[in-house]
Amino acid sequence: MLDLQRLRALHAVSVHGTVGAAAAALGYTPSAVSQQLAKLERETRTVLLERHGRGVRLTDEACQLADTASELMAIVERAETELEERRGLPAGRLTVAAFASAARGLLPRVLADLAARHPALDARLTEVDPHLSVDLVAKGAVDVAVAHDWDIAPLPAPPGVEQAVIGEDLCDLLVQAGHPLAGRQSVRREDLKQERWVCQPPGRVCHDWLVRTLRAAGCEPDIAHQADENPTLVALVAAGLGIALLPRLGRGPLPDGVVEVRLDPVPVRRLYALWRTGAARRPAIAETVSTLQAHWPAASAHAPL
């Protein structure tokens, strides 16, 4: 009989692409995942992984087995949901995926609150890029995801995935204290035509929003520097190397020499919780979503400009 945990490891590799990423999602070490896969190979007498460049990829037989594993885990999820629903209390393992600033600015308090009120619930966090969240939920790789969208790029929810609004995150224009815009009460997009920018790399939601929005206002942004982490972007602004547009969630206090200026109209991104429709009745899902919403006001609190 095939071992479900080993099938789960194979499914995680098929979803996340690498043994290391699968291990991070499952809360194991890469060595432990590799051992599970090696045992599954012996059980099935089938080669599941083959070398591909510096990494590995699933064989055709492994892909077929991973699809079967997905179906089995869906059955297990339904059974766990029904059992938890009968008990009426959040329990068992719950995997939560969130993008970086939500993982930093919102999830620590949410997870601590859940742990204190529901000791039978084992909620675990994985940080992922926001554009991957919906697919991870749809594939059953995570139970709940915290994702975001912008007004010009709505978040798609495929069939089988439900969502609820957590709250709205406002964004501010950050400039060096000596910058000509630093003393302004507000700035319109049309005022930014000659500015140099620092922002996240292409393909990130914030980068794409900045480019599309400024182009719509007749501005072609001059992106001088790109970095993944918000603290790096703030440091570049502090050094006078450009201006940035950053959301407030998880940003932390600004260093001396960096000031906020209101961009009119104020850019807003909306945060969502997403989960599979098949797990909607699970008390752990409902409790996690309501806890995210309850902690949002404190996480998004910010002194008015």
C-alpha positions as CSV (number, residue, x, y, z in Angstrom):
1,M,0.0,0.0,0.0
2,L,1.3,3.4,-0.9
3,D,2.2,5.7,1.9
4,L,0.1,9.0,1.9
5,Q,3.0,11.1,3.4
6,R,5.3,10.0,0.6
7,L,2.6,10.8,-2.0
8,R,2.2,14.2,-0.3
9,A,5.9,14.8,-0.7
10,L,5.8,13.9,-4.4
11,H,2.7,16.2,-4.9
12,A,4.6,19.0,-3.2
13,V,7.6,18.7,-5.6
14,S,5.2,18.7,-8.6
15,V,3.5,21.9,-7.4
16,H,6.6,23.8,-6.1
17,G,9.1,22.6,-8.7
18,T,12.0,21.7,-6.5
19,V,12.8,19.5,-3.6
20,G,13.9,22.5,-1.5
21,A,10.7,24.5,-2.2
22,A,8.6,21.4,-1.5
23,A,10.4,20.9,1.8
24,A,9.9,24.5,2.8
25,A,6.1,24.3,2.1
26,L,5.8,21.0,4.0
27,G,7.9,22.2,7.0
28,Y,10.5,19.4,6.4
29,T,14.2,19.5,5.5
30,P,15.1,18.8,1.8
31,S,16.9,15.6,3.0
32,A,13.6,14.4,4.6
33,V,11.7,15.0,1.4
34,S,14.4,13.2,-0.7
35,Q,14.2,10.3,1.7
36,Q,10.4,10.1,1.3
37,L,10.7,10.1,-2.5
38,A,13.5,7.5,-2.4
39,K,11.2,5.2,-0.4
40,L,8.3,5.8,-2.8
41,E,10.5,4.9,-5.7
42,R,11.4,1.6,-4.0
43,E,7.7,1.0,-3.2
44,T,6.5,1.6,-6.7
45,R,9.6,0.2,-8.4
46,T,9.5,3.4,-10.5
47,V,12.0,6.1,-11.2
48,L,10.3,9.3,-10.1
49,L,13.0,12.0,-10.4
50,E,15.6,12.5,-13.1
51,R,18.5,15.0,-13.3
52,H,17.8,18.1,-15.3
53,G,20.6,20.7,-15.3
54,R,21.5,21.4,-11.7
55,G,18.1,20.3,-10.5
56,V,15.7,17.5,-10.9
57,R,12.3,17.0,-12.7
58,L,9.5,14.5,-12.4
59,T,9.4,11.6,-14.9
60,D,6.1,11.0,-16.8
61,E,5.3,8.2,-14.3
62,A,5.9,10.5,-11.4
63,C,3.6,13.2,-12.9
64,Q,0.8,10.6,-13.3
65,L,1.3,9.5,-9.7
66,A,1.3,13.1,-8.5
67,D,-2.1,13.6,-10.1
68,T,-3.4,10.5,-8.3
69,A,-1.9,11.9,-5.1
70,S,-3.8,15.1,-5.6
71,E,-7.0,13.2,-5.9
72,L,-6.3,11.2,-2.7
73,M,-5.4,14.3,-0.7
74,A,-8.7,15.9,-1.8
75,I,-10.5,12.9,-0.4
76,V,-8.5,13.1,2.8
77,E,-9.3,16.8,3.0
78,R,-13.0,16.1,2.7
79,A,-12.8,13.5,5.5
80,E,-10.9,15.9,7.7
81,T,-13.3,18.7,7.0
82,E,-16.3,16.6,7.9
83,L,-14.7,15.4,11.1
84,E,-13.7,18.8,12.1
85,E,-17.1,20.2,11.2
86,R,-18.8,17.6,13.5
87,R,-16.5,18.6,16.3
88,G,-17.1,22.3,15.7
89,L,-13.6,23.3,16.7
90,P,-10.6,24.3,14.6
91,A,-8.1,21.5,14.7
92,G,-5.3,19.8,12.7
93,R,-2.7,21.3,10.5
94,L,-3.5,24.4,8.5
95,T,-1.0,25.8,6.0
96,V,-1.1,29.5,5.3
97,A,0.7,31.3,2.4
98,A,1.3,35.0,2.4
99,F,3.3,37.6,0.5
100,A,6.3,39.1,2.2
101,S,4.8,42.3,3.7
102,A,1.7,40.5,5.0
103,A,3.9,37.7,6.4
104,R,5.8,40.4,8.3
105,G,3.1,42.9,9.2
106,L,0.0,40.8,9.7
107,L,0.5,37.1,10.1
108,P,2.7,37.0,13.3
109,R,-0.2,38.4,15.4
110,V,-2.8,36.3,13.6
111,L,-0.9,33.1,14.1
112,A,-0.1,33.9,17.8
113,D,-3.8,34.6,18.4
114,L,-4.9,31.4,16.7
115,A,-2.4,29.4,18.7
116,A,-3.5,30.9,22.0
117,R,-7.3,30.4,21.4
118,H,-7.1,27.1,19.5
119,P,-4.3,24.8,20.9
120,A,-5.5,21.9,18.7
121,L,-4.9,23.9,15.5
122,D,-1.4,23.7,14.1
123,A,-1.2,26.7,11.7
124,R,2.0,27.1,9.7
125,L,3.1,30.0,7.5
126,T,4.9,29.9,4.1
127,E,6.0,33.1,2.4
128,V,5.3,33.1,-1.3
129,D,5.1,35.6,-4.1
130,P,1.5,37.0,-4.4
131,H,1.0,35.9,-8.0
132,L,1.6,32.3,-7.0
133,S,-0.9,32.2,-4.1
134,V,-4.1,31.5,-6.1
135,D,-2.5,28.6,-7.9
136,L,-1.2,27.1,-4.7
137,V,-4.6,27.1,-3.2
138,A,-6.3,25.7,-6.3
139,K,-3.8,22.8,-6.4
140,G,-4.2,22.0,-2.7
141,A,-0.6,23.0,-1.8
142,V,-1.8,25.4,0.9
143,D,-5.1,25.7,2.8
144,V,-5.4,29.5,3.0
145,A,-3.5,32.2,1.1
146,V,-3.2,35.9,1.8
147,A,-2.9,37.7,-1.6
148,H,-3.4,41.2,-2.9
149,D,-4.4,43.1,-6.0
150,W,-4.5,46.7,-7.3
151,D,-7.4,48.7,-8.7
152,I,-6.1,48.2,-12.3
153,A,-5.2,44.5,-11.8
154,P,-8.0,42.6,-10.1
155,L,-7.2,39.3,-8.4
156,P,-8.6,36.3,-10.4
157,A,-10.3,33.5,-8.5
158,P,-10.6,30.3,-10.5
159,P,-13.5,27.9,-10.1
160,G,-13.2,26.0,-6.8
161,V,-11.5,28.9,-5.0
162,E,-13.3,31.3,-2.7
163,Q,-12.1,34.6,-1.4
164,A,-13.0,37.2,1.2
165,V,-11.7,40.8,1.6
166,I,-9.3,41.3,4.5
167,G,-8.8,45.1,4.1
168,E,-7.3,47.9,2.0
169,D,-3.7,48.9,2.2
170,L,-2.8,52.5,1.3
171,C,0.4,53.4,-0.5
172,D,2.6,56.5,0.0
173,L,5.1,58.2,-2.2
174,L,8.5,58.1,-0.4
175,V,11.1,60.8,-1.2
176,Q,14.4,62.0,0.3
177,A,13.9,64.8,2.8
178,G,15.7,67.3,0.6
179,H,13.7,66.4,-2.5
180,P,11.6,69.2,-4.1
181,L,8.5,67.1,-3.6
182,A,9.2,66.6,0.2
183,G,7.4,69.8,1.2
184,R,4.2,69.2,-0.9
185,Q,0.9,68.3,0.8
186,S,0.0,66.1,-2.2
187,V,1.3,65.2,-5.6
188,R,-0.5,64.1,-8.7
189,R,0.7,61.4,-11.1
190,E,1.3,64.1,-13.8
191,D,3.9,65.8,-11.5
192,L,6.2,62.7,-11.7
193,K,7.2,62.8,-15.3
194,Q,10.9,63.7,-14.6
195,E,11.5,61.5,-11.6
196,R,13.8,58.6,-11.2
197,W,12.3,55.6,-9.5
198,V,13.3,52.6,-7.4
199,C,10.9,49.7,-7.4
200,Q,10.6,45.9,-7.5
201,P,11.7,44.0,-10.6
202,P,9.4,43.4,-13.6
203,G,6.8,40.7,-13.0
204,R,6.0,41.8,-9.5
205,V,2.6,43.3,-8.9
206,C,3.9,46.6,-7.5
207,H,6.2,47.1,-10.5
208,D,3.5,46.4,-13.1
209,W,1.1,48.7,-11.3
210,L,3.6,51.5,-11.2
211,V,4.4,51.2,-14.9
212,R,0.8,50.9,-16.1
213,T,-0.5,53.7,-13.9
214,L,2.2,56.3,-14.8
215,R,1.8,55.4,-18.5
216,A,-1.9,56.0,-18.2
217,A,-1.0,59.5,-16.9
218,G,1.3,60.2,-19.8
219,C,4.5,59.4,-17.8
220,E,7.1,56.8,-18.9
221,P,8.7,55.9,-15.5
222,D,12.5,56.0,-15.4
223,I,13.3,53.0,-13.2
224,A,16.9,53.5,-12.1
225,H,17.1,50.8,-9.4
226,Q,15.3,47.5,-8.7
227,A,15.2,45.5,-5.5
228,D,13.0,42.8,-4.0
229,E,12.9,43.9,-0.4
230,N,11.1,47.0,0.8
231,P,13.9,48.0,3.3
232,T,16.3,48.0,0.3
233,L,14.0,50.3,-1.6
234,V,13.7,52.7,1.4
235,A,17.5,52.7,1.7
236,L,17.9,53.7,-1.9
237,V,15.4,56.5,-1.4
238,A,17.3,57.7,1.7
239,A,20.5,57.8,-0.4
240,G,18.7,60.1,-2.9
241,L,18.8,57.6,-5.7
242,G,15.2,57.8,-6.6
243,I,11.6,58.0,-5.3
244,A,9.4,55.0,-4.5
245,L,5.8,54.1,-4.1
246,L,5.3,51.7,-1.2
247,P,2.3,50.2,0.7
248,R,2.1,50.7,4.4
249,L,1.6,47.2,5.5
250,G,4.8,45.7,7.0
251,R,6.9,48.7,6.0
252,G,7.9,49.7,9.5
253,P,9.2,53.2,10.6
254,L,10.9,55.2,8.0
255,P,14.5,56.3,8.6
256,D,15.6,59.8,9.1
257,G,15.9,61.6,5.8
258,V,12.9,59.8,4.2
259,V,9.4,61.4,4.2
260,E,6.0,60.5,2.9
261,V,4.0,62.5,0.4
262,R,0.4,61.8,-0.5
263,L,-0.2,60.7,-4.1
264,D,-3.5,62.0,-5.3
265,P,-5.6,59.9,-5.8
266,V,-4.1,57.6,-3.1
267,P,-3.1,54.2,-4.6
268,V,-4.8,51.3,-2.8
269,R,-4.2,47.6,-2.9
270,R,-6.8,45.2,-1.5
271,L,-5.9,42.1,0.6
272,Y,-7.8,38.9,0.3
273,A,-8.0,35.5,2.0
274,L,-8.4,32.6,-0.4
275,W,-9.3,28.9,0.2
276,R,-10.7,26.0,-1.6
277,T,-14.5,25.6,-1.9
278,G,-14.3,22.0,-0.7
279,A,-12.7,23.1,2.6
280,A,-15.1,26.1,3.2
281,R,-17.0,24.2,5.9
282,R,-13.9,23.5,7.9
283,P,-13.9,25.5,11.2
284,A,-10.2,26.2,10.9
285,I,-10.7,28.0,7.6
286,A,-13.5,30.2,8.9
287,E,-11.7,31.0,12.1
288,T,-8.5,31.9,10.3
289,V,-10.3,34.2,7.9
290,S,-12.2,36.0,10.6
291,T,-8.9,36.4,12.7
292,L,-7.2,37.9,9.7
293,Q,-10.0,40.4,9.3
294,A,-10.0,41.1,13.1
295,H,-6.3,42.0,13.1
296,W,-6.3,44.0,10.0
297,P,-7.2,47.4,11.6
298,A,-4.2,47.2,13.9
299,A,-1.9,46.0,11.1
300,S,-2.9,48.8,8.8
301,A,-3.0,51.6,11.4
302,H,-0.9,54.5,10.2
303,A,-0.7,58.2,11.3
304,P,-2.4,60.4,8.7
305,L,-0.3,62.4,6.4
